[in-house]
Amino acid sequence: MTLSYTKIIPFLIVVLTVGTLAACAPVQKAEFMPSLDHPEDAHPAPIKFTKLKLKLPVGMEMGVHRHRCFLSFSEVGRHYLKGNISQTLIGDSFVEALDAQGYDLVSHLNISFDEEIDAESLRSEYKVSAKIIDAQINVCENPNWLFIFPVVDPLFLGTGGLSGKLFLKIEWGVWDNLRRKTVYKTTTEGYVHSKRANLEGVTLMVNEAFAMAAHNLGAKKEFHDLIFYGTKPPQDWNKKKKRESRPRIFDPQERVVISNPPLSKVMLSDHIERTRRAAVMVQAGAGHGSGYFISNEGHIITNAHVIGDAMRVRVVTAGRKEKLIAEVLRKSVPRDVALLKLEVVPEDLEIVTLPIKTAWPKVSADIYALGAPKNKRLQDTLSKGIVSAHRKNFRVFGTKMDFIQGDVQTIGGNSGGPLLDAHGNLVGMSVAGMYQFSTESDSGLNLFIPIEDALKHLKIELE
């Protein structure tokens, strides 16, 4: 039995037409925005790209993947896109797109040594994050005609691969390393129509569409002026309506004046039990840190990173005797300090405050840290070490500040706790350290905020 070409050809035309129409998925387009001008001697702030993430709804259908372009197709979702994202290529594309517009990029593209990478990373004043919040795709899987028609010249028909169209909508966030907060959010779009098939065609399409979106970020006036001139973006960039917070009990700007008792000249071991009662455990959300009383009215100092954005926190006094509520009066995120005040001070609560010594302890002097390291049940732990160095204008997390460096053992949970000298005088507070994840132990390289600096940034006056 044979079929004539006059019967086969019309049948193939119908099949190909139906397949083409069924697989035709519209893809939105986007265009390059014109770059903005700036003086040749401009000095933009160094910016660093972090990572591209997906923020697409579960089950979202983005488009189609056409098999052999005409004969069959399948719908694709976010996992299809996720599997074709190369973070390395994405990072390089961001750097190239903004570098071409005159921005100062913190990048490892031309760096060979780890020491250079570390130094380069610390330059960044802003970090930029990206999320895909919308995507449309139409991919054609071109067959390898060499295997289908081996007698035909492959140079004429091609060797297979993926081509097509892709649209991306990117949500950008800009984090200020110096002020420790998000200062700008916006969205841009990117599009690519790849006509040449490639075995990694979808990965290349994602990269090219993202590169256009990155270019368009650099071409946005608000972003451009923030990075080049430090101009704050308009305050309506954050359109998400926040719920009103509970009414405050205290004025966050209240004047706080504390008296300073005479410095102790007695060795700490002779009054450690009383001194311990100055320290507290601070709980916000599921985490915890440490703190210490500085006034008989219930004022407490801790780290800003311990309380985050909380307005009210739980305070547990020494020996877990009292579980109280404190309101966050104010904080300084760059210096990483926060001032709390107990909402109610129980009549039977004996508040212990420590003598404040603003002079830095000498290098090699004994120091002691109080806090609740790692586990809440370890509250009231006292650790001993020595002052290792005085660090002036030392950069941590992009901010230059003064620190007392010591080898006294501290770990997560110690943050915000008091640092004492050999006589139990308050000289500083725990804030940061290096942790050895391989052995899950403290490295002995820890930093403490000088007490005078903490008081200054919280606007606390010392009599």
C-alpha positions in Angstrom: 0.0 0.0 0.0 1.4 3.4 -1.0 0.3 7.0 -0.3 0.7 9.6 -2.9 2.4 12.9 -2.1 -0.8 14.7 -2.9 -2.4 13.1 0.1 0.6 13.3 2.5 1.4 16.9 2.0 -2.0 18.3 2.9 -2.1 16.1 6.0 1.4 17.4 7.1 0.3 21.0 6.5 -2.8 20.5 8.8 -0.7 18.8 11.5 2.0 21.5 11.4 -0.6 24.3 11.4 -2.5 22.9 14.4 0.7 22.3 16.3 2.0 25.8 15.6 -1.2 27.5 16.7 -1.6 25.3 19.8 2.0 26.2 20.9 1.9 29.9 20.1 2.4 31.5 23.5 2.5 35.3 23.5 5.6 36.8 25.2 5.6 40.4 26.4 8.4 42.6 25.1 10.7 45.2 26.8 13.2 47.8 25.6 16.5 49.2 26.7 16.1 52.5 28.6 18.5 55.3 27.7 21.5 55.6 30.0 21.8 58.7 32.2 24.6 61.2 32.0 26.9 62.1 34.9 30.2 64.0 35.2 33.3 62.3 34.1 34.9 62.9 37.5 31.9 61.5 39.4 32.6 59.1 42.2 29.7 56.6 42.5 29.4 54.5 45.7 30.7 50.9 45.4 27.8 48.5 44.9 27.8 44.7 45.1 25.3 42.3 43.6 24.1 39.4 45.8 22.0 36.8 44.1 19.0 36.3 41.8 16.0 34.6 43.4 12.6 33.4 42.2 9.5 35.0 43.6 6.9 33.3 41.4 3.6 31.7 42.5 3.6 27.9 43.0 1.9 26.4 39.9 2.4 29.4 37.7 2.4 28.6 34.0 5.0 30.8 32.3 4.7 29.5 28.7 5.6 26.6 26.5 8.5 24.4 25.5 7.9 23.3 21.9 9.4 20.0 20.9 10.8 20.0 17.4 9.0 23.4 17.2 5.8 22.3 15.5 4.8 18.8 16.4 4.2 18.9 20.2 4.6 21.2 23.2 4.5 21.2 27.0 3.6 24.0 29.4 6.5 25.0 31.8 6.6 26.6 35.2 9.0 28.1 37.7 11.1 24.9 38.2 11.9 25.0 34.4 13.2 28.6 34.8 15.0 27.8 38.1 16.9 25.0 36.5 18.3 27.3 33.9 19.7 30.0 36.1 23.5 30.3 36.4 24.2 32.5 39.4 27.8 33.0 38.1 26.6 34.2 34.7 23.9 36.4 36.3 26.4 38.1 38.6 28.8 38.7 35.7 25.9 40.2 33.6 25.0 42.6 36.4 28.6 43.7 36.7 29.0 44.2 32.9 25.6 46.0 32.5 26.2 48.6 35.2 29.9 48.9 34.6 29.2 50.0 31.1 27.1 52.9 32.6 29.9 54.1 34.8 29.0 52.5 38.1 31.6 51.2 40.5 31.1 47.5 40.9 32.5 45.3 43.7 33.4 42.3 41.6 35.7 39.3 41.5 35.9 39.1 37.7 39.6 40.2 37.5 40.8 39.0 40.8 43.0 36.0 41.3 43.8 35.8 45.0 41.5 35.2 48.0 43.1 38.1 49.9 42.2 40.5 47.1 38.6 39.1 47.1 38.2 39.8 50.8 39.5 43.3 50.5 37.4 44.0 47.4 34.2 42.7 49.1 34.7 45.1 52.0 34.5 48.1 49.7 30.8 47.9 49.1 28.6 50.6 50.5 25.4 49.2 48.9 24.2 45.7 48.1 21.7 45.0 45.4 19.4 42.0 45.4 17.1 40.7 42.5 14.0 38.6 42.4 12.1 37.4 39.4 8.4 38.3 40.0 7.1 37.6 36.5 8.2 35.6 33.5 6.9 34.6 30.1 8.7 32.1 27.8 8.2 30.5 24.5 11.0 28.0 23.7 11.6 26.0 20.5 13.5 22.8 20.7 15.2 22.4 17.4 15.8 18.8 16.3 19.2 17.6 15.4 18.5 17.0 11.7 21.8 15.2 11.2 20.3 12.2 13.0 16.9 12.4 11.3 18.3 12.9 7.8 22.0 11.7 8.0 22.5 12.1 4.3 21.7 15.8 4.4 24.5 18.3 5.0 24.3 19.3 8.7 25.6 22.8 8.0 22.4 23.4 6.1 19.9 22.2 8.6 21.7 22.8 11.9 22.7 20.6 14.8 19.8 21.2 17.2 19.4 23.2 20.4 17.0 25.7 22.0 15.9 29.1 20.9 12.9 31.4 21.6 11.6 34.4 23.5 11.8 35.3 27.2 10.4 38.1 29.3 11.5 38.8 32.9 10.2 41.3 35.4 12.8 41.9 38.2 12.2 43.3 41.6 15.3 45.1 42.9 16.2 45.9 46.5 19.1 48.2 47.6 20.6 47.6 51.0 22.7 50.4 52.6 25.7 48.7 54.3 26.5 51.8 56.4 23.0 52.5 57.7 22.1 48.8 57.8 18.7 49.2 56.1 16.9 48.8 52.8 16.8 52.3 51.2 15.2 51.6 47.8 13.1 49.1 45.9 12.0 49.2 42.3 11.2 46.9 39.3 12.5 46.7 35.7 12.0 44.5 32.8 14.1 42.5 30.3 13.4 40.7 27.1 15.3 38.5 24.6 14.4 36.9 21.3 17.0 34.3 20.5 16.8 33.1 17.0 20.0 31.0 17.0 19.6 27.6 18.6 22.0 26.6 21.4 22.3 23.5 23.6 22.1 25.9 26.6 19.7 28.2 24.9 17.4 28.8 27.9 20.3 29.6 30.3 21.6 32.1 27.7 18.1 33.6 27.3 17.7 34.1 31.0 21.1 35.8 31.2 20.4 38.2 28.3 16.9 39.1 29.6 18.4 39.7 33.0 21.2 41.8 31.5 18.6 44.1 30.0 16.7 44.4 33.3 20.0 45.2 35.0 20.8 47.9 32.4 17.4 49.4 33.0 18.0 49.5 36.7 21.1 51.5 36.1 19.1 53.8 33.9 16.6 54.6 36.6 17.0 58.2 37.9 16.2 57.4 41.5 18.8 54.5 41.6 21.3 56.5 39.6 21.1 59.6 41.9 21.3 57.4 45.0 24.5 55.7 43.9 26.2 58.7 42.2 25.1 61.6 44.5 23.7 60.0 47.6 20.3 61.5 46.9 17.6 59.7 48.9 14.9 58.1 46.8 11.3 59.4 47.2 9.7 57.8 50.3 6.8 56.3 48.3 9.0 53.5 46.9 7.7 51.2 49.6 4.0 51.1 48.8 3.3 48.2 51.1 1.0 49.6 53.8 2.4 48.8 57.3 0.1 48.0 60.2 0.0 50.7 62.8 2.1 49.7 65.8 0.7 49.5 69.3 0.8 52.8 71.1 4.0 53.5 72.9 4.2 53.8 76.7 7.4 56.0 76.7 8.7 58.8 74.6 11.4 57.3 72.4 13.4 60.6 72.7 13.1 60.9 76.5 16.2 62.3 78.1 18.2 59.6 79.9 20.7 60.7 82.5 22.5 58.1 84.6 24.6 58.5 87.7 28.0 56.8 87.8 29.0 55.3 91.1 32.7 55.3 92.1 34.8 52.8 90.2 35.3 49.5 91.9 38.8 48.7 93.2 37.9 45.3 94.6 38.6 42.2 92.5 35.6 40.9 90.6 35.7 37.5 92.4 34.8 39.2 95.6 31.5 40.5 94.4 30.6 38.4 91.4 27.2 37.3 92.7 26.0 40.8 93.0 27.6 41.9 89.7 25.9 39.1 87.8 22.5 40.6 88.7 23.3 43.6 86.4 23.1 41.3 83.3 19.8 40.2 81.7 18.7 37.9 78.8 16.8 39.7 76.0 14.3 37.7 73.9 12.8 38.9 70.6 10.9 36.4 68.5 12.6 33.0 68.6 16.1 34.4 69.2 17.8 35.6 72.3 20.8 37.8 73.3 22.0 39.6 76.4 21.9 43.0 77.9 22.5 45.0 81.2 20.8 47.5 83.4 22.1 51.1 83.3 19.5 52.8 85.5 17.3 52.1 88.5 14.3 53.1 86.3 14.7 49.9 84.3 16.8 51.2 81.3 18.7 48.4 79.6 21.3 48.4 76.8 21.7 45.5 74.3 22.6 45.1 70.6 20.4 46.4 67.8 20.7 43.1 66.0 19.3 41.3 69.1 16.0 43.1 68.9 15.8 43.7 65.2 12.6 45.6 64.3 10.7 44.6 67.5 9.1 47.3 69.5 8.6 45.2 72.6 10.8 42.4 73.9 11.0 39.9 76.8 13.6 40.5 79.5 14.7 37.7 81.9 16.6 38.8 84.9 19.6 37.0 86.5 18.7 33.6 87.9 15.6 33.7 85.8 13.9 35.4 88.7 11.8 37.8 86.7 10.3 37.6 83.2 9.4 41.1 82.2 8.4 43.2 79.2 10.5 46.1 77.9 9.8 48.7 75.2 12.5 49.6 72.7 13.1 53.3 73.1 15.7 53.9 70.4 18.6 52.2 68.6 21.6 52.9 66.5 21.9 50.3 63.8 25.4 51.3 62.5 26.8 51.2 66.0 24.6 48.1 66.8 23.3 49.3 70.1 19.7 49.6 71.4 18.1 51.2 74.5 15.2 49.4 76.2 13.0 50.3 79.2 11.0 48.0 81.4 7.3 48.7 81.1 6.8 47.9 84.8 9.5 47.7 87.4 8.4 45.2 90.2 8.7 46.6 93.7 10.8 43.6 94.8 13.2 43.8 91.8 16.7 44.8 93.0 18.2 46.5 90.0 22.0 46.4 90.0 24.0 48.9 87.9 27.7 48.8 87.3 30.4 51.5 87.7 31.2 52.8 84.2 34.8 53.1 83.2 35.2 55.0 79.9 38.9 54.5 79.7 39.8 51.6 77.5 41.3 48.6 79.4 45.0 48.2 78.4 46.1 45.5 76.0 46.8 42.3 78.0 44.5 43.4 80.8 42.0 40.8 82.1 38.4 41.2 80.9 35.2 39.3 81.6 32.0 38.8 79.5 28.6 38.1 81.0 25.7 36.7 79.0 23.6 33.7 77.8 25.8 32.0 75.2 24.1 29.7 72.7 21.4 28.3 75.0 18.9 30.2 77.1 19.6 27.8 80.0 23.2 29.0 80.0 22.2 32.5 81.2 24.5 34.2 83.7 27.6 32.6 82.2 30.9 34.4 83.0 33.9 34.1 80.6 37.4 35.4 81.1 40.1 36.5 78.7 42.4 39.4 77.9 42.4 42.5 75.8 44.1 41.5 72.5 44.1 44.9 70.7 42.5 48.3 70.4 40.8 48.6 66.9 40.3 52.1 65.8 38.2 52.8 62.6 37.9 49.0 62.2 35.6 48.0 59.4 32.9 45.4 60.2 30.0 44.8 57.8 30.9 47.8 55.8 31.0 50.3 58.7 34.2 51.7 60.3 33.9 51.8 64.1 36.1 51.5 67.2 36.3 48.2 69.0 38.0 46.5 71.9 39.4 43.2 70.7 39.6 40.3 73.2 40.0 36.6 73.3 37.4 36.2 76.0 35.1 33.4 74.8 31.7 34.6 73.4 29.2 33.0 71.1 25.7 33.6 69.8 23.6 34.7 72.7 26.4 36.7 74.3 25.5 39.6 72.0 24.7 42.8 74.0 26.1 41.5 77.3 28.4 43.6 79.5 32.2 43.5 79.3 33.9 44.0 82.6 37.4 44.7 83.8 39.2 42.8 86.5 37.4 44.9 89.2 33.9 44.5 87.7 33.7 47.9 86.1 31.7 48.2 82.9 34.1 48.9 80.0 32.1 47.7 77.0 29.6 45.2 75.5 29.7 42.1 73.3 28.9 42.6 69.6 30.7 40.4 67.2 33.2 37.6 66.8 34.7 35.0 64.5 33.2 31.5 64.8 34.9 28.3 63.7 32.1 26.4 62.0 34.3 23.3 61.4 34.7 22.8 65.1 31.6 24.7 66.3 33.8 26.7 68.6 34.7 30.3 69.4 37.9 31.4 67.6 39.1 33.8 70.3 38.8 36.7 67.9 36.0 38.8 69.4 35.0 42.4 69.3 33.4 44.6 71.9 31.8 48.1 71.8 33.5 50.6 74.2 30.9 51.7 76.7 31.5 55.4 76.1 30.6 54.8 72.4 27.5 52.9 73.2 26.2 55.7 75.5 27.0 58.4 72.9 25.1 56.7 70.1 22.1 56.1 72.3 22.1 59.7 73.6 22.6 58.7 77.2 24.1 61.3 79.5 26.6 60.3 82.2 26.7 62.5 85.3 
